Amino acid sequence: MDSKRHDGHGLSMHDESMERSYRPEIDGNMLGVDSADAERKRKMRRLRIIVLVALAAAVLAAGVLVAGNLGSQSQAQAGSPQAPAATTAPASTPPSPTASETAPASTVATASAAASATPTPELAWTSFVSASAHAQFDLPMGWTATDVPAGTASSPASGIQVKDEAGRLMAKFYYGAGGGVGGACGPGTYKQTELDKAATSLTGQWVTTSQARFSFRLLDQTAQGGGIGYQIGLVDKSSGELRDSCLMYSFVSGAPKGTLSFATSDAQAPGSRTFSTMAEATQYLQTPEYQKLKRMITSLQLTQ
């Protein structure tokens, strides 16, 4: 019998051992080939992924760039209507000429001299102080105030006359002992009207008690051909009472030294100035003369 044994497949034991001896080498080579191929495939996949990511990033960047360009163009188009306003002005604007460049030196000097010569409202007033009458008040520039005799030996008093630039008697001041007031009335009475009133600078309880105030009152005598008489001055609750009468007075009673009067006229008298109409009297309120009288009279203060 042959020394080689055969199995059931027709292979001898020697052939089977030979087959087993070569199979590990073949299997190992095949595994090495498979591993290298798999590694190469993984590298290719990674490369494709990297390329795809790079392409996507490039596309995204291009989209952002396009959007930015479109936005810039939109802003430029939206702002284009205002662009001409910025380009119409010259690159440099010459400075405006000064007063010394546009007018001769003599003209500027004359204007400055005229401006400095114009008096201010405060400089247009002075303060008059009377030592004998113990009184002081604001006096318009150009007007004069003079102490004058008043009263009698038995009824001492102080007097001041105020005149304007033309020498017209504008107001009279009286302060001291005095008798009663009176006068003869005609057959009828006249309508009395107060156009203006104001507080005074006088102080003391007697001022409150007497209700002293400044007043501009009218006495209409036009029906009897006498025009519209007026008085501008200090009154109290008695003399300043508005009632139809044939006479009108301006004084304050109850002052420390007796009767006090500072007005254009202390009583209605023949020859007193009048207005022709009520409209004329109302317009007088706006005149500089009336404003001067009002400030002067309301500024009165007694120093003793």
Backbone hydrogen bonds in HBPLUS format (Angstrom, degrees):
<---DONOR---> <-ACCEPTOR-->    atom                        ^
c    i                          cat <-CA-CA->   ^        H-A-AA   ^      H-
h    n   atom  resd res      DA  || num        DHA   H-A  angle D-A-AA Bond
n    s   type  num  typ     dist DA aas  dist angle  dist       angle   num
A0013-MET N   A0005-ARG O   2.73 MM   8  5.45 133.9  1.93 139.4 149.6     1
A0007-ASP N   A0011-LEU O   2.67 MM   4  5.60 154.8  1.73 156.1 161.6     2
A0010-GLY N   A0007-ASP O   3.33 MM   3  5.65 167.3  2.35 110.6 114.1     3
A0016-GLU N   A0012-SER O   3.00 MM   4  6.32 152.9  2.07 149.4 157.3     4
A0017-SER N   A0013-MET O   3.04 MM   4  6.21 153.2  2.11 141.9 148.5     5
A0018-MET N   A0014-HIS O   2.94 MM   4  6.17 150.3  2.03 146.4 155.1     6
A0019-GLU N   A0015-ASP O   2.92 MM   4  6.12 151.6  2.00 142.6 150.5     7
A0020-ARG N   A0016-GLU O   2.96 MM   4  6.21 151.1  2.04 142.4 150.0     8
A0021-SER N   A0017-SER O   3.00 MM   4  6.13 144.0  2.14 139.1 148.5     9
A0022-TYR N   A0018-MET O   3.23 MM   4  6.48 142.0  2.38 145.2 153.1    10
A0023-ARG N   A0019-GLU O   3.17 MM   4  6.21 138.6  2.35 144.1 154.3    11
A0026-ILE N   A0022-TYR O   3.25 MM   4  6.49 159.9  2.30 152.0 157.7    12
A0027-ASP N   A0023-ARG O   2.80 MM   4  5.98 168.9  1.81 162.4 165.5    13
A0028-GLY N   A0024-PRO O   2.85 MM   4  5.94 159.2  1.89 146.4 152.4    14
A0029-ASN N   A0025-GLU O   3.04 MM   4  6.21 159.1  2.09 144.9 150.1    15
A0030-MET N   A0026-ILE O   2.98 MM   4  6.21 156.0  2.04 148.4 155.4    16
A0031-LEU N   A0027-ASP O   2.91 MM   4  6.20 152.2  1.99 149.7 157.2    17
A0032-GLY N   A0028-GLY O   3.00 MM   4  6.27 156.7  2.06 148.4 154.3    18
A0033-VAL N   A0029-ASN O   3.03 MM   4  6.30 155.2  2.09 146.7 153.0    19
A0034-ASP N   A0030-MET O   2.96 MM   4  6.22 159.2  2.01 147.7 153.4    20
A0035-SER N   A0031-LEU O   2.93 MM   4  6.12 160.6  1.97 152.4 157.1    21
A0036-ALA N   A0032-GLY O   3.11 MM   4  6.27 163.6  2.14 148.4 152.1    22
A0037-ASP N   A0033-VAL O   3.06 MM   4  6.23 156.5  2.12 146.1 153.0    23
A0038-ALA N   A0034-ASP O   2.94 MM   4  6.16 155.5  2.01 148.2 155.1    24
A0039-GLU N   A0035-SER O   2.97 MM   4  6.16 158.4  2.02 148.8 154.5    25
A0040-ARG N   A0036-ALA O   2.96 MM   4  6.13 153.9  2.03 144.0 151.1    26
A0041-LYS N   A0037-ASP O   2.91 MM   4  6.16 150.9  2.00 144.5 152.5    27
A0042-ARG N   A0038-ALA O   2.89 MM   4  6.22 151.6  1.98 146.2 154.0    28
A0043-LYS N   A0039-GLU O   2.98 MM   4  6.25 158.4  2.03 147.7 153.1    29
A0044-MET N   A0040-ARG O   3.01 MM   4  6.23 153.9  2.08 142.7 149.9    30
A0045-ARG N   A0041-LYS O   2.92 MM   4  6.23 153.2  1.99 146.1 153.4    31
A0046-ARG N   A0042-ARG O   2.89 MM   4  6.20 162.6  1.92 152.5 157.0    32
A0047-LEU N   A0043-LYS O   2.84 MM   4  6.05 155.9  1.90 147.1 154.4    33
A0048-ARG N   A0044-MET O   2.85 MM   4  6.12 159.9  1.89 148.3 153.7    34
A0049-ILE N   A0045-ARG O   2.84 MM   4  6.14 156.6  1.90 150.0 156.9    35
A0050-ILE N   A0046-ARG O   2.84 MM   4  6.11 161.2  1.87 151.5 156.3    36
A0051-VAL N   A0047-LEU O   2.87 MM   4  6.11 162.0  1.90 152.4 157.4    37
A0052-LEU N   A0048-ARG O   2.83 MM   4  6.06 157.8  1.88 148.2 154.5    38
A0053-VAL N   A0049-ILE O   2.86 MM   4  6.12 159.3  1.90 152.5 158.0    39
A0054-ALA N   A0050-ILE O   2.87 MM   4  6.08 160.1  1.91 149.1 154.9    40
A0055-LEU N   A0051-VAL O   2.87 MM   4  6.11 157.2  1.92 148.4 154.8    41
A0056-ALA N   A0052-LEU O   2.88 MM   4  6.12 156.3  1.93 146.2 153.0    42
A0057-ALA N   A0053-VAL O   2.86 MM   4  6.12 159.6  1.90 151.3 156.7    43
A0058-ALA N   A0054-ALA O   2.92 MM   4  6.14 155.5  1.98 146.5 153.4    44
A0059-VAL N   A0055-LEU O   2.87 MM   4  6.14 159.2  1.92 149.4 155.0    45
A0060-LEU N   A0056-ALA O   2.89 MM   4  6.13 160.1  1.93 150.4 155.9    46
A0061-ALA N   A0057-ALA O   2.87 MM   4  6.07 161.6  1.90 149.6 154.7    47
A0062-ALA N   A0058-ALA O   2.90 MM   4  6.09 156.9  1.95 147.4 154.2    48
A0063-GLY N   A0059-VAL O   2.93 MM   4  6.21 149.1  2.03 144.9 153.4    49
A0064-VAL N   A0060-LEU O   2.96 MM   4  6.29 157.4  2.01 152.5 157.9    50
A0065-LEU N   A0061-ALA O   2.97 MM   4  6.17 161.5  2.00 150.3 155.4    51
A0066-VAL N   A0062-ALA O   2.96 MM   4  6.15 157.0  2.01 145.3 151.4    52
A0067-ALA N   A0063-GLY O   2.89 MM   4  6.10 159.9  1.93 148.2 154.0    53
A0068-GLY N   A0064-VAL O   2.83 MM   4  6.05 157.3  1.88 149.9 156.3    54
A0069-ASN N   A0065-LEU O   2.96 MM   4  6.19 158.3  2.01 146.9 152.6    55
A0070-LEU N   A0066-VAL O   2.90 MM   4  6.16 157.2  1.95 149.1 155.6    56
A0071-GLY N   A0067-ALA O   2.83 MM   4  6.08 158.1  1.88 149.7 155.9    57
A0072-SER N   A0068-GLY O   2.93 MM   4  6.15 160.0  1.97 149.9 155.0    58
A0073-GLN N   A0069-ASN O   2.92 MM   4  6.15 156.5  1.98 145.6 152.3    59
A0074-SER N   A0070-LEU O   2.84 MM   4  6.10 149.5  1.94 146.0 154.8    60
A0075-GLN N   A0071-GLY O   2.89 MM   4  6.16 162.2  1.92 152.9 157.0    61
A0076-ALA N   A0072-SER O   2.88 MM   4  6.06 157.4  1.93 145.9 152.8    62
A0077-GLN N   A0073-GLN O   2.86 MM   4  6.04 151.8  1.94 142.8 150.6    63
A0078-ALA N   A0074-SER O   2.77 MM   4  6.01 155.3  1.83 149.5 156.9    64
A0079-GLY N   A0075-GLN O   2.90 MM   4  6.03 154.5  1.96 148.3 154.5    65
A0080-SER N   A0076-ALA O   3.02 MM   4  5.87 113.7  2.47 133.3 147.9    66
A0080-SER N   A0077-GLN O   3.36 MM   3  5.09 150.1  2.46  93.1 101.6    67
A0082-GLN N   A0079-GLY O   3.17 MM   3  5.77 141.0  2.33 116.4 125.5    68
A0083-ALA N   A0080-SER O   3.12 MM   3  5.06 144.4  2.25  99.6 110.2    69
A0085-ALA N   A0082-GLN O   3.11 MM   3  5.62 131.0  2.36 111.9 123.5    70
A0086-ALA N   A0083-ALA O   3.03 MM   3  5.49 134.1  2.25 111.4 122.7    71
A0087-THR N   A0083-ALA O   3.27 MM   4  6.54 140.1  2.44 145.1 156.4    72
A0087-THR N   A0084-PRO O   3.04 MM   3  4.98 126.5  2.34  93.5 108.2    73
A0088-THR N   A0084-PRO O   2.85 MM   4  5.85 128.1  2.12 152.1 163.1    74
A0101-GLU N   A0098-THR O   2.98 MM   3  5.20 138.0  2.16 101.4 113.6    75
A0102-THR N   A0098-THR O   3.05 MM   4  6.37 146.0  2.17 151.4 161.1    76
A0103-ALA N   A0099-ALA O   3.06 MM   4  5.92 142.8  2.20 147.9 154.4    77
A0107-THR N   A0104-PRO O   3.13 MM   3  5.37 123.4  2.47 101.2 114.6    78
A0108-VAL N   A0104-PRO O   3.23 MM   4  6.60 163.2  2.26 156.8 160.2    79
A0109-ALA N   A0105-ALA O   3.02 MM   4  6.18 162.5  2.05 149.4 154.5    80
A0110-THR N   A0106-SER O   2.95 MM   4  6.10 152.2  2.02 142.0 149.5    81
A0111-ALA N   A0107-THR O   2.95 MM   4  6.21 159.0  1.99 151.8 157.2    82
A0112-SER N   A0108-VAL O   2.95 MM   4  6.18 161.6  1.98 152.9 157.6    83
A0113-ALA N   A0109-ALA O   2.96 MM   4  6.13 156.9  2.01 144.8 151.3    84
A0114-ALA N   A0110-THR O   2.92 MM   4  6.14 154.6  1.98 147.1 154.1    85
A0115-ALA N   A0111-ALA O   2.94 MM   4  6.17 156.7  2.00 148.5 154.7    86
A0116-SER N   A0112-SER O   2.98 MM   4  6.20 160.9  2.02 150.3 155.1    87
A0117-ALA N   A0113-ALA O   2.98 MM   4  6.08 134.6  2.19 137.9 150.1    88
A0118-THR N   A0115-ALA O   3.30 MM   3  5.42 145.7  2.43  98.7 107.8    89
A0123-LEU N   A0120-THR O   3.03 MM   3  5.27 121.4  2.39 103.8 118.6    90
A0124-ALA N   A0121-PRO O   3.23 MM   3  5.24 147.6  2.34  97.7 107.1    91
A0125-TRP N   A0122-GLU O   3.39 MM   3  5.84 157.5  2.45 113.4 114.5    92
A0141-MET N   A0124-ALA O   2.68 MM  17  5.03 149.7  1.76 157.7 147.1    93
A0126-THR N   A0139-LEU O   2.86 MM  13  5.20 163.8  1.88 152.6 158.2    94
A0139-LEU N   A0126-THR O   2.74 MM  13  5.20 167.8  1.75 151.6 151.9    95
A0128-PHE N   A0137-PHE O   2.87 MM   9  5.52 162.9  1.90 172.2 167.6    96
A0137-PHE N   A0128-PHE O   3.00 MM   9  5.52 148.4  2.10 146.7 156.7    97
A0130-SER N   A0135-ALA O   2.80 MM   5  5.38 176.2  1.80 174.0 173.0    98
A0134-HIS N   A0130-SER O   2.96 MM   4  5.65 118.8  2.34 129.7 143.3    99
A0135-ALA N   A0130-SER O   3.26 MM   5  5.38 152.7  2.34 139.4 147.2   100
A0303-THR N   A0134-HIS O   2.91 MM 169  5.07 151.4  1.99 116.7 125.3   101
A0136-GLN N   A0301-GLN O   3.01 MM 165  5.53 148.2  2.12 156.3 163.3   102
A0301-GLN N   A0136-GLN O   2.96 MM 165  5.53 150.4  2.04 161.9 168.9   103
A0143-TRP N   A0140-PRO O   3.03 MM   3  5.55 161.8  2.06 131.5 136.7   104
A0144-THR N   A0163-LYS O   2.93 MM  19  5.39 157.7  1.98 148.7 156.1   105
A0163-LYS N   A0144-THR O   2.91 MM  19  5.39 158.5  1.95 153.8 161.0   106
A0146-THR N   A0161-GLN O   2.94 MM  15  5.40 156.4  1.99 149.8 157.6   107
A0161-GLN N   A0146-THR O   2.92 MM  15  5.40 157.1  1.97 150.1 155.9   108
A0148-VAL N   A0159-GLY O   2.82 MM  11  5.05 169.1  1.83 127.2 130.0   109
A0152-THR N   A0155-SER O   2.86 MM   3  4.80 159.9  1.90 114.1 120.2   110
A0177-ALA N   A0156-PRO O   3.08 MM  21  5.94 149.1  2.18 168.9 160.0   111
A0158-SER N   A0175-TYR O   2.85 MM  17  5.30 152.9  1.92 138.9 147.3   112
A0175-TYR N   A0158-SER O   3.04 MM  17  5.30 149.0  2.14 148.5 152.8   113
A0160-ILE N   A0173-PHE O   3.04 MM  13  4.86 150.8  2.13 130.0 133.2   114
A0173-PHE N   A0160-ILE O   2.82 MM  13  4.86 162.5  1.85 153.5 153.4   115
A0162-VAL N   A0171-ALA O   3.01 MM   9  5.24 161.4  2.05 159.8 155.8   116
A0170-MET N   A0162-VAL O   2.77 MM   8  5.64 160.0  1.81 151.1 157.5   117
A0171-ALA N   A0162-VAL O   3.37 MM   9  5.24 156.5  2.43 135.2 136.4   118
A0164-ASP N   A0168-ARG O   3.06 MM   4  5.56 147.6  2.16 144.3 152.6   119
A0167-GLY N   A0164-ASP O   3.00 MM   3  5.27 160.8  2.04 110.8 116.7   120
A0172-LYS N   A0263-ALA O   2.89 MM  91  5.75 161.1  1.92 156.0 156.9   121
A0263-ALA N   A0172-LYS O   3.18 MM  91  5.75 147.7  2.29 152.1 154.8   122
A0174-TYR N   A0261-SER O   2.77 MM  87  5.05 155.4  1.83 151.9 154.6   123
A0261-SER N   A0174-TYR O   2.79 MM  87  5.05 156.5  1.84 156.4 157.0   124
A0176-GLY N   A0259-THR O   3.06 MM  83  5.47 157.0  2.11 147.8 155.1   125
A0259-THR N   A0176-GLY O   2.85 MM  83  5.47 143.4  1.98 151.2 144.7   126
A0190-TYR N   A0245-SER O   2.81 MM  55  5.29 157.9  1.85 116.3 122.4   127
A0245-SER N   A0190-TYR O   3.12 MM  55  5.29 136.7  2.32 145.5 146.1   128
A0220-ASP N   A0191-LYS O   2.88 MM  29  5.31 162.5  1.91 161.9 160.1   129
A0193-THR N   A0218-LEU O   2.97 MM  25  5.07 153.4  2.04 133.6 141.3   130
A0218-LEU N   A0193-THR O   2.63 MM  25  5.07 157.3  1.68 155.0 163.0   131
A0195-LEU N   A0216-PHE O   2.79 MM  21  5.64 148.0  1.89 163.1 174.1   132
A0216-PHE N   A0196-ASP O   2.86 MM  20  5.07 148.6  1.95 152.8 147.3   133
A0198-ALA N   A0214-PHE O   3.08 MM  16  4.97 148.8  2.18 124.3 127.4   134
A0214-PHE N   A0198-ALA O   2.75 MM  16  4.97 174.4  1.75 163.0 161.1   135
A0201-SER N   A0298-THR O   2.91 MM  97  5.91 129.2  2.17 147.3 160.4   136
A0207-VAL N   A0204-GLY O   3.13 MM   3  5.49 137.5  2.32 104.0 114.7   137
A0209-THR N   A0205-GLN O   2.85 MM   4  6.14 164.5  1.87 157.2 162.3   138
A0210-SER N   A0206-TRP O   2.94 MM   4  5.91 162.2  1.97 141.9 146.6   139
A0211-GLN N   A0207-VAL O   3.02 MM   4  5.85 121.0  2.38 130.3 144.3   140
A0212-ALA N   A0207-VAL O   3.21 MM   5  5.47 155.8  2.27 147.8 154.1   141
A0211-GLN N   A0208-THR O   3.24 MM   3  4.98 138.3  2.43  91.3 103.1   142
A0237-LYS N   A0210-SER O   3.00 MM  27  6.09 157.1  2.05 167.1 169.3   143
A0213-ARG N   A0235-VAL O   3.01 MM  22  5.68 150.0  2.11 155.8 160.5   144
A0235-VAL N   A0213-ARG O   3.00 MM  22  5.68 158.8  2.05 159.0 165.6   145
A0215-SER N   A0233-GLY O   2.91 MM  18  5.65 149.3  2.01 153.0 162.4   146
A0233-GLY N   A0215-SER O   3.08 MM  18  5.65 159.9  2.12 157.5 162.0   147
A0217-ARG N   A0231-GLN O   3.10 MM  14  5.64 160.0  2.14 162.4 164.0   148
A0231-GLN N   A0217-ARG O   3.13 MM  14  5.64 150.4  2.22 147.8 154.5   149
A0219-LEU N   A0229-GLY O   2.77 MM  10  5.03 154.5  1.83 145.5 146.3   150
A0229-GLY N   A0219-LEU O   2.97 MM  10  5.03 139.5  2.14 154.8 142.8   151
A0221-GLN N   A0227-GLY O   2.80 MM   6  5.18 145.7  1.91 150.9 160.3   152
A0224-GLN N   A0221-GLN O   3.06 MM   3  5.53 142.1  2.21 110.5 120.5   153
A0226-GLY N   A0221-GLN O   2.85 MM   5  4.87 158.5  1.90 142.6 135.2   154
A0225-GLY N   A0222-THR O   2.95 MM   3  4.75 161.9  1.98 103.7 107.9   155
A0228-ILE N   A0275-PHE O   2.88 MM  47  4.94 153.7  1.95 152.0 155.7   156
A0275-PHE N   A0228-ILE O   2.84 MM  47  4.94 157.3  1.89 134.0 139.2   157
A0264-THR N   A0232-ILE O   2.86 MM  32  5.45 148.0  1.96 141.5 151.5   158
A0234-LEU N   A0262-PHE O   3.22 MM  28  5.88 145.6  2.34 132.9 142.1   159
A0240-GLY N   A0236-ASP O   2.83 MM   4  5.33 146.7  1.94 141.1 150.3   160
A0241-GLU N   A0238-SER O   3.33 MM   3  5.46 168.0  2.35 107.3 109.5   161
A0268-GLN N   A0248-MET O   3.13 MM  20  5.64 128.5  2.41 154.5 165.2   162
A0250-SER N   A0266-ASP O   3.04 MM  16  4.71 157.4  2.10 121.8 122.2   163
A0252-VAL N   A0260-LEU O   2.71 MM   8  5.15 158.3  1.76 159.4 166.4   164
A0260-LEU N   A0252-VAL O   2.91 MM   8  5.15 171.0  1.92 158.0 160.6   165
A0255-ALA N   A0258-GLY O   3.07 MM   3  5.09 129.2  2.34 163.7 158.0   166
A0258-GLY N   A0255-ALA O   3.02 MM   3  5.09 170.7  2.03 116.5 118.4   167
A0272-SER N   A0269-ALA O   3.21 MM   3  5.81 152.3  2.29 142.2 140.6   168
A0281-ALA N   A0277-THR O   3.22 MM   4  6.54 152.9  2.30 140.0 147.1   169
A0282-THR N   A0278-MET O   2.92 MM   4  6.18 154.9  1.98 150.9 157.5   170
A0283-GLN N   A0279-ALA O   2.97 MM   4  6.16 155.6  2.03 146.3 152.7   171
A0284-TYR N   A0280-GLU O   3.13 MM   4  6.31 136.6  2.33 138.3 149.1   172
A0285-LEU N   A0282-THR O   3.21 MM   3  5.67 150.1  2.31 107.9 115.5   173
A0286-GLN N   A0283-GLN O   3.08 MM   3  5.75 153.4  2.15 117.6 123.7   174
A0287-THR N   A0284-TYR O   3.14 MM   3  5.28 165.2  2.16 110.0 114.6   175
A0291-GLN N   A0287-THR O   3.18 MM   4  6.50 163.9  2.21 151.8 156.4   176
A0292-LYS N   A0288-PRO O   2.92 MM   4  6.11 150.8  2.01 149.7 157.0   177
A0293-LEU N   A0289-GLU O   3.03 MM   4  6.31 163.1  2.06 150.4 154.7   178
A0294-LYS N   A0290-TYR O   2.90 MM   4  6.12 163.7  1.92 155.9 160.2   179
A0295-ARG N   A0291-GLN O   3.10 MM   4  6.22 168.0  2.11 144.8 148.1   180
A0296-MET N   A0292-LYS O   2.94 MM   4  6.04 166.5  1.96 153.4 157.8   181
A0297-ILE N   A0293-LEU O   2.98 MM   4  6.06 172.2  1.98 153.9 156.1   182
A0298-THR N   A0294-LYS O   3.01 MM   4  6.03 166.4  2.03 150.8 155.3   183
A0299-SER N   A0295-ARG O   3.10 MM   4  6.03 130.0  2.36 139.5 150.3   184
A0300-LEU N   A0297-ILE O   3.33 MM   3  5.69 168.3  2.35 111.8 115.1   185
